Amino acid sequence: MPANVTPEYLAAEEEYREAKTSKEKLRALEKMLTLIPKHKGTEKMQMQIKRKISKIKEEMETKARKTSHGPTFNVRKEGAAQVALVGLPNSGKSLILNKLTNADVPVDNYPFTTTMPTPGMMEYKDVQIQLVEIPAVIKDVSLGKGFGLQILSAIRAADVVALIIDLSQNPLEQMQVILDELEKGGINLNEEPSDLEIVKKAEGGIDIRGKQFFHGDEHALKELLLKEKIHNALIVFRSDTTLEQVVDILNESVAFKPAIILATKGDSKNSKRNFALLKKYYGEYDIVPVSAEKQINLEHAQEAIYQRLNFIRVYTKTPKEEVAYPPITMKPHSTVYDAAGRIHKQFQRKFKYAKIWGPSAKYDGQKVGSDHILQDGDIVEVHIR
């Protein structure tokens, strides 16, 4: 035990030892993780606390799935991507969903109107994007309060998170509750996981490459890997990584999600002041002020969602026929070969050449090979042998 832990940490540790239920244990562990001094001497303790938290949450989620007799919170993905609308009670999620999609959900002026994830389809730039209103996030959802664990599971399944912040209320308090609960629930917003590769082997023990990027105790790292039943592996670090980040990467329930902020009720009395506060303290987010009721700035919201999904549209066509709709969506820097595989695997195997129209073509109908890099809006006509 390091000598410099605080009395508050020791009290939380005692609370954990005396805890009887999973929720009580989880609450105490979260306190311990918050209160423990963050330095190299406590890395191993931090790792152990996070492992305990992960194990308890996994047990709680498994129990919740087994004992739940109500409708499922899982929403089948449709369209090019799924975007979760996440906010506190009465923040304007339902009205945003109605105005941006084909949904028609009840909108009332009291909290907890939405009790189940509710989907709607938004069409933008020829692309169908599924928006899902998530039931309200409240304090302690990460501890399983209400349908907390199911709510977090639904958010974790989305491709992008849109935080719905009410500009008629204190935006900083809303952001603190949401971000605290998501982080405790293993959902990290606008963060990239460390570039770490783990290649399991049949023998040879643990071989670590790129040690200059690992900022932690190597013995604690190997101990962690052994506890994860990784006895023989090549570990390659390609970016700065702490032991705590390795724990997150090994924990399959931890998710990294791109996010934006849709600041609702932009026509309210204090909206300008509260928007300025959001920009000051959360300027790293793309923040879009909107008034769903007065339909102000909704197209900007659609564009922000579309941009955060970070894909390109590629249209396909068959020789002597018109362009097919809708386009396929692909990652930036995708190639003609990748697009051929999206059409049909046979088009990859029998690929001969392709014709391209659009931004990446030097001229309409340019003949290209499989390694040609596509751009947003390209039209691809694949020819096979």
N, C-alpha and C positions, 0 to 999 in steps of 0.2 A: 504494500500500500504506500503510494507516494506520501511524503510528509506534508505536502502543501495543499491537500484537499481541504475544502471549506467545511465548517460546521453544518452548513445547509446541505452539502453533499452527503455528509455522514447521516444526517437526519433522513434524507431520501433513501439512503441505503438501508436504514433501519425500517423505514416504511415498506420497502420491498420485502425484507425478511418476514415482516409480520402480515403481509398481504395474503388474503385467503382466496380471492377470485382472480381470474385472468385480467379483468379490467383494472383491478387494484394494482396488480403486479405491473401491468403495462404503464399505468399512470406514474408509478414510482420509478420505473426504468427511464421513462421520458424525462422525468425530473433529474435523475442521475446524469443522463447524457447531456442535459442542458447545463448542469452545475459543475461537471467535472472540468478541471483546468485542461486547456487544450495545448499540450506540448508533447515532445517525443517520449517523455517518461510515462505518459498515460495512454500511449497509443494502444497497447495491448488491452488495457481496461476498456477503452472506448470500443474496440473491436468486440470484446466479450459482451458488452452491454447491447450493442447493435445486433449481435447474433441472437441474444435472448429476446429482444424486441421482435425480430423477424420470426423467430420460432413461435412466440405467443400469438402473433397476428395470423400466422399461417394456421395454427390450431383453431383460432377463433373463426376465421373465414371458412374452414372446413366444417366446423360445427354449425355455423350459420347456414351453409348450403344444405346440410343434412336435415336440419330441424325446420327449415323454412317450408311452409306449405302455401305461401302466397305466390303471386305471379313473379316471373323471373325479371331481373333488372337488366339482363343481357338484351341488347338491341342488335338485330342482324344488320350488318353493314350493307348499304346499298349505294350505288353511284360510285364516284371516283374516290371519295374519302369521307371520313366521319369526323365531325367537329362537335365537341362537348361544350354546351353553354353552362357555365358554372358560376354561381353567385350565392349571396346570402338570401334569406327570405324576403320576398316583396321587392326584389331589386330590378324587376322588369324583364325577366327571362322569357316569360310566356308571350308578352307583347312583341319582343324582338323575334321570337320564333315565328309568330303569326305573320309579321310584316316582311320577313326575309324569305319565307317558304310558303308552301301550299297548306301548311297546318292551320287548324282552326280550333285551338284549345281555349278553355275558359280563362278569362282574365279578370281577376277580382282584386280588390284593394286590401286583402288581408293575407297574412303569411301562410305558407304551406299549401297553396292551391294545388300545386303539382306534387303528387305523391309517387309517381312512377316516371321513369325516363320516357320522354315523348319525342318522337322523331318527326321531321319534316324535310322535304327536298327543296333545295335552293338551286335554281339553274342560273349559271353565270358564265358567260363566254363559251357557250355550247357545252358546258360541263355540269353534270348533276352532282351536287355536294350535299351530303346528308348532315343536317344539324340536329342535335339531340339535346333537348332541355333536360338537365339533370336535376332531380329534387334538391332543395336548398341545402347548402353546406352550413352547418352550425358548429359551434365549439364542441369538441370531443367526438366528432364523427370518426376520427382516427382511432378512438377507443371503442368504437362499435355502438355509439349512442344512436338510438333509432335504427334506421337502416344504413348506418354509417359505412359498414364494410362493403355492402352491396353498392352504395354510392361511389365509393373509391374504386371498386372494381369496374364500374361503368365508365368512369373517367379514364382509368388506365387503358381501356380498350380503344379509346378515340385516337385519331391521328394528330389532332390539334386541339388545344384547350382555349376557349374564348372566355375570359373572365368578365362577368357582367357586374359592373360597379355603378351604384346609384349615386349620381352627382348631387342629389338633394340631401344626402347624408354624408357623414365624415368618410371620405374615401380611404384614408390611411387605416382606420380601424377595420374597415371591410377587408382591405388587402392583407392586413396582419392575420386576421382570423383564417382567411382562405389559404394563404401561403403556409401558415403554421400547420394547419390540418393536413394539407396535401403533402407537405414535407414529412410530417410524422407518419403519413400513410404510404410513404415510399414513392411519391410522385414529385419529380424535380422538373421545374419549368424553365425553359430557355437555357438549359445546361446541356453540354455535350459530355457523354461518358468518356472517360479516359481511353486513349488508344492503347488497349492492352489485348494481346493475343495469347491464348492458352491452348497449346497443342499437346494433348495427352499422348503418352508413349507407353510401350509395354514394359520398359525397364529403363534404368539409368538415373533414377531419382529426379530431383528438381534442378533444372538448368535455367538460370536467369540471365537474360540478355537485356541490354540497355539499362544497366543498373544506375547510370547517371540520372535517369528520369524517375527513379523510385526514391521517394523521400519518406523513409520509414525504417523500421527495424527489420532486417532481413530474416532474423530468427523468428520473429513474430509472423512474418509473411509465410514462411514455410510451415509454421505451426497451424496457421489458418488453412492453408491448402490441405494439410493432412486431415484436419477436421472435416473438410469438404470431400474427403476420400480421393484426393488428388495426390497420389504417391509418386508418380512418374510423369513429368511433363516439361515441355519447353515453355517458359514464360518470357514473353517479349514485350518490353515497355517501349512505346514510341512517343509518349508525351508525359509531362509531369504528372505523377500519380502518388497519392498518399495511401497508407494502409486502409484508411476509412473508405477511400474510393474503391479499393479492391474488394472490400466487403460488399459495397453496393453492386459492383459488377457481378459478383458471384451470386448475389441474391436475385433470383429471377423475378421476384415480385416488385423490385425497384424499377420504375419507369422514368424515362427522360422524354418530356413532351414539349414541342414548340408551343408558344402561347402568345396571345394578343389581349388587349383590354378593349372592350366595348363599353364606353362610359355612357350610361343611359340617363334619361331625364335631363338632357342637355338644355332644356328650356326652363328649368326650375330656378328658383330665386337665387340660390347660392352656387349655381353650376359653374360659373366662370372661376370663382375662387377655388372651388374644390377641384376643378380640372387643372388649375395651376399647381395645386398640391400634388396631384398625381404625376404631372410632368416633372416636378422637382425631385420627387423621391423614387419614381419608377420610370424614369426617362428611357431606360434600356428597353422597355416594351414599346411596341407600336400601339399607341392609344388613340382611339377614334371616338370623339364625342358625338352622340346621336340623340335624337328625340324620336322614338318609335311612334309615339302618339301623333306627333305632327309630321311624321315621315321626313325628318330632316337628316341628311347625311347618310342615308341607308345604303346608297350605292358605294360610298366610301367604305362602309363597313363590309360590304360584299367584296370589294377589291382587296381590303386588308386580309380577310379570311383567305381569299384565293392566293394572295402572294405568300402568306405564311405556310401554305401547303407545299410550296416550292416544287411544283412540277411543270412540265411543258405539255402542250397539246400537240398531238401528232395525228393528222387525218390520213386515212387510208383510202385507196381506190383500186378497183380492178381494171385492167386494161380495157379501153373503149367504153367504160362506164363512168357514172358521176361519182363525185367524192362521197364517201360514206359518213354518216353521222350516227351517234356522237363520236368525237375523236377519242383516241386512247390517251391516257395520261401516263407520263413517264418521268423518270428522274432527269434533271439536267445532265447534259453530256452523254445521253444515251445515243446508241448507234443505230444504223439501219438494221444491223443484225439483231439487236435487241427488239426492235419494232417487228421484224419478221417473226420472231418467236412469239410475240404477243398475238399476232394474227393466227398462227398455227405452227407447231413445232416442225411440221413438214416443210414449211417455207424456209426454215433455217437449214434443214438438212439438204434441200434441193436448191438452195439459193444460187442464182446465176448473176443477176445485177438488179438494180432498182433505178427508177426514175424519180426525180425530186422536183417539186415546185415549192416555192416559198422562201423564207429568209435565208436558209443555208445554201440555196442553189445559186450558182453563178448565172444561170439562165433557166427559163422554164423548161421542164422536162430533162434536166441534166442527168446523164447516166452516171451512176456512182457505184462504188463497191460496198461491201458489208460493213467496213470500218468508218464510213462517213458519219460524222457527228451531226445529230439533228438539232434544230432550234424550234422554239415555240411557234406553232402555226404552220409547220412544214406539212406538205402532202407527199405521201410515199406510195409508190406503185411498185410492188415487188414482182420480179419475173423469176420463174424457176425453170430448172432443166426439164 
